[in-house]
Amino acid sequence: MLDLRVYRAAFAPALLAFVVTAFSLGSPPRAATTTLAPDAFQGSRAFGSMGRLAAAFPDRRPGGPGDRALARSVAAQMRATGLQVTSDRFSGRTIDGDRTLTNVVGVRPGSLTSRRIVVIAHRDAAARGSEAALSGTAALLELARVYSGRALRRTLVLVSTSGGSGGAAGAREFARHPGGPVEGVLVLGDMAGRTVRSPQVAPWSNTEGVASLELQRTVSRALRLEAGLPERTASATAQWMRLGIPLTVGEQGEVVPDQIAAVLLSASGERGPGAERAVSEGRLNDFGRAALRAITALDGRHGGSLGVRAQVVSGNNVLPAWSVWLLVGALLLPVFVSSIDAFARASRRRQPMVAWLAWAGSGALPFLLAAGLALLLGVIGLLPAAPHAPVADGAAKFGAAGWACLGVVVLVGVAAFALRRYLLAALGMRPDAGPPGDSLGAGAAVALLVAMVAFGVWLANPFAAALLVPGAHIALFVAAPEVRLRRWLALALLVLAALPGLVAVVYYSRQFGLSPAQVPATMLQVVAGGHFGIAGLLGWSCVLGTLACLVVMATSQRPFEAEPPPVVTRGPRSYAGPGSLGGTESALRR
């Protein structure tokens, strides 16, 4: 099935792709700067405001009475500073399920342009008290006071959102209707908490792409000048993971999908402070001044829109998305060419290829049915909470009802696996050619499916396709019956193929502060909330389905048996047959 000559020859374009990628590396843009000192931000006044708000509104569940009362208070304080204030009510998914939420938007028109600099802070909280979670709102109100007497070139928009404790429904709603062209967005997270986690400036998104490097460096430079924190860039591995499987719990993650550059400024990182009550006036002063410096720098910058980019930064080198697309495509080319060649060979040998393709393709059916059921549970409301974005620390409601829903979803997936062969038999698509592991047709069908899935993912997201490159090449050798890998070796290679996915689960669990029990709950909530979309669920179901088919093939192959050594006849090199060794009497008579 697998022609190694074709496989090796298909690697030739990868050499050229490596050369092109090396020459595509660029330099990162410079940060926007300002010489104006942010002395107008008074941390003591913001700290006092935060304490009064926490005492007056201790219970601020999203959409609850405390949240609504605080929204009215924020709107009144914004109007007192001269902002043009509106309150937008909408329905959004939160940690408590579907709720009616309110965004308070204050606008100060610019003197030269209508392009907007937006500052967002959420005011709700999952736990009672949670004073540190109010630090962003306190800093937002202090910025409103600062700009009540300061002229701006660009329009400044201050937004107090609800739903930021999980799902970022308020930020998502504002990004859909920003009211005008947006230059960039600064999301104020934990501005006063004593817990410090990296990164303090988070550009991550819930779709492919991150905020432009110029915006990231502008905020990081302001934070270094005011708080003394070093400018750090996430590791290349972390950036690749965020671009390949984009997930974040910060509100900026729901703004970037609308092609609006946004970063989160938070002392405790994207996870936020949680229920932390320990706060620091000095930290609020430093982070508030950093926010003011960044806004001033953005207001004075020249050039086009900041925009959203998909790129990887390592040191002073920037790897653009188009070169990643080229390189990953070249590395997948041997899989694609070899699988088509194998399929053609199997077809010429009159293998039941239609039946084997149906068998291989149906491997995605159990995962697709389970994902569809999860979506349905989220839509009809049987799942207690299904926010559109992931939630840190497992803050979203789950409870007994959530575990029951998870059990039903798993049961449906397992039952679909058990009933798959009966479905194929009913459709007349069940191949009767022995174990899949020993079938040339099964190997060719699975190899072709692997190539098609990898090709589709590559077209949609080359960073995600890069995570599939090792597994796609491994699949060719596991699926080829003539390779005859030992069972333990084939299974070990499949574990290696699944390693990027396992690394992603561990990485995000640590970043979001999830316990082992909260990981499956969060995965169900993210799927039920529609985060991946229909196309994403179909793609990942196909990936898991092909992996399941490869496991079946690896376990159904006959045990490896060494062939007996060939019989070798030995004799003189000049031996040519009977009578050639001498003239015997009987031979001479012939």
N, C-alpha and C positions, 0 to 999 in steps of 0.2 A: 504493500500500500504506500509506504513512505519512501520516496526516491530521494536518497541523500544528495545526489548530484544536483537535483533541482533545488533542494533545500539550501545547499551551500551557495549555489549561484545567485539565489535571491537576496543574499546578504550584500552583494556588491553595491547597490545604491545606498546602503547604510553608511559606507565609508564616505561617500560624497556628502551625505546628510550631516555627518559629524564635522566635516570641514566647514560646511556652510554655517552650522550652529556655532562653531568657534568664532567665526568672523561676524556673527550677528550680535555678539555681546556689546551692550552699550553702557553708557555712564548714567547714573541716577541724576535727576534734576536737583537743583539747589532749592533750599527752603526759602519761603518768603520771610522777610525780616522787617523789623521796624525799630526805629531809634527812640520811639516814645515809651517812656517808662509807665508800667501799669499801676502807678501809685493810687489811682482813683478807686481801685477795688479795696474796700475796707473789710478785712476778714472778721474783725470783731463784730461789726454790724451784721454780717451774714450769719455768724455763729449764733448771735442772739436771736435772730429771726428763725433759725433752724430749731432752736430750743423751744421757742414759743409755739411754733407750728406743731412740733412733736407732742407738746403738752395739750394743745387744743384739739388735735386730730390723731389720737393714738391708734385707732382702728381704721385702716385705709385699704381694705380689700378692694380690688378693682371693681368699679361700678357700684360699690356700696355707699351707704349714707355718708360715712366719713370722707370718702373719696369725692363725692359730689359737693359736700360742704367745703372741702379744701379747694376744689376747682373754683367755686364762687369767691373765696377769699383771694386766691391768686389773681383772678380776673380783676377784682377791685384794686389790688395793689398795683397791677400793671396800668390800669387806667389812671391811677394817681400820678404815675410818672409821665403821662402824656402819650402813651402808646395807643394805637388804634386796635381795640380789642374785640375779638369775636369768640364765641363759644360754639363748637361744632359737636353735635351729638350723633352717635353712630352705634351700630351693633358690631361687636367683635368677640373673638374667642379668647378666653382668659384661663387662668389657672382654676377658676371656679366654673368653667363652662361659658356658654354664650351670655354676654351681659351688655347692657346699654352703657356706653362710655362717653366721656366728654374730653375733647381737646380744647385748651384755651390758647389762642393765638394772638400775640401782640406784634404789631408792625410799626416800625419807624422808617418812613420813606427816605431813600438816599438822595443826595443833592445832584448826582451826575448820571446814575443809571438805575434801572429797575431790577437788575440782577441781584439776587438775594444771598445773604449770608444767614444761615439758619442755625439756631442754637436750640437743642431739644433736651428736656429733662423730664423724667417721669416722677409722679408724686405718689403712686400707690405702693403698697407693700404687702408681702405675703404674711408677715408676722406682726403682731401687735407691738407698738412702739417703733422699733426699727428706725432709730434716729439717724443712723448713717445713711439710710436710703433716702432721707429728706435733704441731704446735703446738696444734691444737684438742684433741687427746687430753690433752696436758699441762695445758691450761687446764681441761679437764673434771675431771681428777683433783685439781687444786688447788681447784676449787669443791667437790668432795666433802670435802676436808679442812676448808675454811672452814665448811661447813654441818654438820660433825660436832658442833659445839658451839653452834649458833645455831638458835633457834626460828623456825618458819615458820607462817603462817596457812594457806597452801595447801600441797598435797602437791608435793614436788619430785621429779622423775624425771630421772636422768642416764642417757643412752643412748650406748653406744659401738657404732657400726655398722660393717659391712663392705660394700663395694661402692660407696662414695662416690667412688672414683677414676674412676668412669664408670658411669652408669645409676642410681645411688642406690638399689640394691635393698634395702639395709638400712633406709633411711628409709622406703621404700615399705612394707616389711613391718611396721614398727612402727606406721605410720599406720593400717594396717588393723586392728591389734589394740593400741590404746593402753592398754588395761586400765582405763579410766575416762574421765570427761569431762575434756577438755583446755581450759585457759584460753588458752594460747598456747605457741608453740614457738620457741626460739632455737637456730639452727644455728651452731655454731662452725666456721668455715673456717680460712683462713690467719690466724693470730693473731700471727705473729712474723716473717713474710717481709719483706725489705727493699723488694720491689717494691710500689708503691702504684698501684692502679687503681680507678676509680669504676665503680659505686657500692659503697661499703663496707657499706652496708645494702641488701640485695637482697630485694624481696618477691615476685619473679616466680614464676609457676606454670607447670606443663605442661598446665593446662586453663584455661578462662575464669575470671578472678577473681584477685585478689591479696590478700595479708594486709591487715587493716584498717589505716587510717591511724593509729589510736591506737598500735598496736604498732610500726609503722614509726617514728613520731615519738618514742616512748619510747626505742627503741634508739638512734636518731640523736641525741637529746638527751644520752643517757648518753655516747655516743662523743665528742660535742663537749666535754662537761665534763671528760672524762678524757684524751682524746688531742688536743684542740684542733682537730679536723677539723670543717669547716663542715657544717651540715645542708643537704643537697642533695636536690632532688626531680628525678627524671628528666624530660626534656623531654616535652611532650604527644605529640610524634610517636613517641618511644620507648615511652611508655605505651600508645598506640593500637596500635602494632605488637605489643607483648607480649600485649595483650588480643585482638587480631584473629587472630594466628597464635601462640598461646602456646607458647613453647619456653624452656627454661633448663637449664643444666648443674649448677646447685646442688641440694643435697639438699632444700632447702625446696620445690623444685618438685614433689617427689613426696609431700609432706605436705599441701599446700594442696588438692589434688583431693579429699581426704576431708573438706573443709569445716573444716579446722583451720588457724587463723591461724599462719603461720610466716614468719620472716625469717632471712636469712643475714647473719652478721657476719664479714667477711673483709677483710683489708687489701688483697689483690690482686683484689678483686671476685669475681664468681661464677665466673670462669675458674679461680681457685685458683692456687697457687704452682707447680704442675707439679713438675719435678725440682729446684727451687731448693734450694740448700744454705745460702745466705747468710741468716742469721737475726739478729734484734735482741732483746736482753733488754729494752730499754726499750719496744719496741713490744709485746712480749708482756705486759709489765706494764700498759701503757696499755689495751690491748684487753681484757685479763683484768679489770681494774677496771671497764671500761665494761660488760662482761657481768654482773659482780656488781651494779653499780648498776641495770642494767635489770631483773634478776631481783628485786631488792629493791623496785623501783618497782611491778612487776607484782604482787608479793605483797601490797602494801599498797593497791592500787587498789580502788575501789568501782564497781559497775555490772555489767552483763550480760556475756555472752561477747563476746570481741573479734571473732570471725567472719571471714568472707571476703567481699570486695566486688569488684564490677566497676565501676570508676569512673576518671575521668581528673581529675588535679589540675593546676591551673595557677595558680601564685601562691597566693592565699588563696581561690581558687574551686574547688569540687568539682562536677564534672558527673556526675550519677548515671546508672546504666545505663538506667533506664526512659526518660529523656529522649533518650538516644542511640537507643534502640529506636524512639521516636516520630519523631525527626527523620530517621533513615535510611529508615524506612518511607515517610515523606512524599516523600522525594527519589526513591524507587524507584517511587512510584505512577504517574508519567507513563509509565514503561517498561511497567509491567504493563497499564495501560489501553490504551495505543497498540498493544501487541502483540496483545491480544485483539481489538481493532478490526481490525487488519491481517489476522489469521487469519480473522475473519468475512468480510471483503471477498474474500479469496482463495478461500474456500469457495464464496461466491456465484458466483464466476467459474469454478466447476467445475475448479479446480486439483486435482491428485492429492495432497491434503493428507496422507493416511495414509502414502503413500510418502515424501513429503518429511519428515514427522515421523520416520519410521524412519531416513531418511538422516541427519538432524540428530542424533538420539539416539544413533546408532551411532558418532558421533564420539568419545564417551567410552569406547567399548569397548577400543581399544588401551591407553589409560592404565589402565583398570580391570584388564585382563589382566596388564599389567606389574606393577601394585601387588599383585595377587593372587599372582603368581609370587614376588615379593619376600617376601611374608608366608610362603609355603610354604617358601622356602629358609631363612628364619629358624627356622621350626618344626622342620623335619627336621634342622637343624644343618649344612647345607652351607655356609652363610655363617659364617665363623670366629667372629664376635661380632655380636650384635644386641641391645644393651641397650635397655630400654624407653624411656629418656630419652637426649637428645643427649649427646655426650661432647666435652669441650674438647680442643683441640690435636690432634685426630685420634688420641687415645691408644688407642682400641679396636683390636683386631687386625683387619687387613684382608688384606694380603698378596696373593699371586698368586691364591689361591682366591677372595678377595673381588672382585678385578678380573674374574675369569672369570664370577662370578655377575652382576656388573654388566653385562658384555657380553651375557650371555644374556637378561637382563631387557630391555635396549635392543633386542636383535634381535627378541624376541617382540613388543614394541610396534610396531616398524617393519613387521614381517610382518603384524600385524593391520591396520595401515593399508592395506597393499597388497591384502589379501584381503577387505577390508570390502565392496567393491562386488560381489564374487562371492557373498558371503553374502547380501546384499540381493537379488541376482538369484535365488538359490536359494529364497528365501522369498517371491518374487513382490512384493517391496517396492522394486524399483529404479525410480525415476522416469525416464521417457524423454521429457523435456521440454526438452532442450538444456542448455547450461551452467548451473550453479546460480546464477552471478552475474547472469544475465539472467532468472531465473524469479521470478515473483511468489510462487508457492507456496513456493519454497525460502527466500526472504526472510522470509515470514510464519512459516514453521516455525522457523527459527533465532531470530527475534525472540521467539516464544513460549517456546522452550526457554531463552533467556537470562533471560526474566522468571521462569520457573518456578524456575530454579537460584538466581537472586538472592533470590527469595521464600523458598525453603527455607533458604538460608544466613542470611537475615535472622531467621527464626524461631529458628534454632539459636544464632546469635552475631551480634548487630547490629554489633559492632566489625569482624568479618570482612566483613560485608555492606557496611560503609562503604568498604572497599577496592575493592569491585566497582561502586560507584555510577558513577564516570566511565566505566568500560568498558561498563556496561549501556547508558548513553545513547549512547555511540559506536556500539555494535553496531546500534542502530536505524537509524542513517543509513548504515552500511556495508552492512547487509542489504537496504535498500530499493533495488530496481533502478531506480526512477524518479529517484533522487537523482543517479545517474551520476557518482560521484566519480572523479577521475582515479586511476589505479592507484597511483601513488606516494603520493598523498594518503591513500588508503584504508589502505595498509600503514603509513604514518606514524601514522595515528590508532590502528591496532591496537597498534603499539608503545607508544603513549601509554596505551592501555587496560591493557597488561601491565606498565606501569611500577611500580605498587605491589608486584607480585610480585617484580620484579627488585630493587627497593629492599630488600625483606625479605631476599632472599638475601644482598645485600651487607652489610646491617646485622648479620645473625646471623653471617656469616662473620667480621666484625671482632670482634664480641663474644665469639665462641668461639675466636678465634685460629686459624682454619682457613686453610690455603693453598688456591689454586685447585684443586689436585689432590685435596685432602681434602673439598671441598664435595660432589661427587657421591657419594663414599664415605660421608660422613656422612648424606646424604639417603637412600641405600639402607638404611643401618643403622637409621635412625629409622623408616622405613616397615616394614622387616622386623621390627623390635622391637614393632610393634603400637601405636606411640605415637598415631596418628591414629584408630585404630579403623575398623570397617567403614563406619560412616556418614560419617566424615570422608574416607576414601578415595573413597567414592562421590561425595560432594559435590565434592571437588577434581578428580576425574576428569571430572565433568560440566563444570566450569569450563574445564578445559584442552580438552575436546572441543568445546565451543562456540567457543572461540578458534580451534581448528584449522578448524572449518567456516567461520568468518568469513574466515580467510586464503584458503581455497579459493574463496570467493565473490569476494573482492577481486581475486584473480589470474585468475579465469575470466570476468570481465565483459569485454564487447567494448570496444575502445579508445574513448575519448571522441572524438566527432566533432561539430564545430559544425554546426548546421543551417543550410542556405542562407537568406539573408534573404528575407522574403516580398516578392512583387511588389506594388508600390504604383502605382495609376493616379492621375495628377495631372490636375487641371483646375480651372476656376472653381467656386467653392462653389455657384453657382446653376445649374450644368449639370444638366439633367434628361433628356438623351437626344438623339437625332438631331432636328435641326430646331429645337431650343430656342435656338440662338444667333442665329437670324435667319430671315426669311422667304425662303428661296431659292426659285427658280422651281419646282424639282421638288417642293419641300415644299409650296408653295402649291397645286399642282395636286392634292395629296392631300386 
